[in-house]
Amino acid sequence: MKEDKEMIFKNEDIKEVVMEVPEGHRHLRTTFITQDGRKFIFQEATIANIVRAYVTIKTSPTIKRVRLVG
């Protein structure tokens, strides 16, 4: 069976979001916990880049797409 690599999360799919600076660290980590118990953990730089892209699109009258490549 071919595994589907694309996932779409709706608000109701997310049980909890935790943003914290873990003990012994200096940067934020963001954890998305889904209703079925899966955890997706993002480092601060990842969330910061997503936020910048979001703000760019939402505040620009012409920009409709941003592509971030790591």
C-alpha positions in Angstrom: 0.0 0.0 0.0 1.3 3.4 -1.0 1.8 5.8 2.0 0.1 9.2 1.6 2.7 11.9 2.4 0.3 14.8 2.4 -1.5 15.7 5.7 -4.1 18.5 6.2 -4.8 19.5 9.8 -8.1 21.1 10.8 -8.6 22.9 14.1 -10.6 19.9 15.4 -7.7 17.6 14.6 -5.5 19.4 17.1 -5.9 18.5 20.8 -3.2 20.8 22.1 -0.5 23.2 21.2 2.4 23.7 23.6 5.0 26.5 23.1 7.9 26.4 25.6 11.6 26.9 26.1 12.6 23.4 27.3 14.8 23.1 30.3 18.4 23.5 29.4 17.6 25.2 26.1 17.3 28.9 25.0 14.9 28.7 22.1 11.2 27.9 21.8 9.8 24.6 20.7 6.3 24.2 19.5 4.5 20.9 19.9 1.3 20.1 18.1 -0.5 17.2 19.7 -3.3 15.6 17.6 -6.5 14.1 18.8 -5.0 10.6 18.1 -1.9 11.3 20.2 0.7 12.1 17.5 3.2 14.8 18.4 4.7 17.2 15.8 7.6 19.2 17.3 9.0 22.3 15.6 12.0 24.4 16.5 11.7 28.1 16.9 13.3 29.0 13.5 10.7 26.9 11.7 7.8 28.5 13.4 9.3 32.0 12.9 9.8 31.4 9.2 6.2 30.2 8.9 4.9 33.2 10.7 6.9 35.6 8.5 5.5 33.9 5.4 2.0 34.1 6.8 2.3 37.8 7.6 3.8 38.5 4.2 0.9 37.0 2.4 -1.9 38.3 4.7 -0.6 41.9 4.6 0.4 42.1 0.9 -2.1 43.2 -1.7 -0.2 41.3 -4.4 1.8 38.4 -2.9 -0.3 35.2 -2.9 2.3 32.6 -2.4 5.5 32.1 -0.5 7.7 29.1 -0.8 10.2 28.3 1.9 13.0 25.9 1.0 15.4 24.5 3.6 
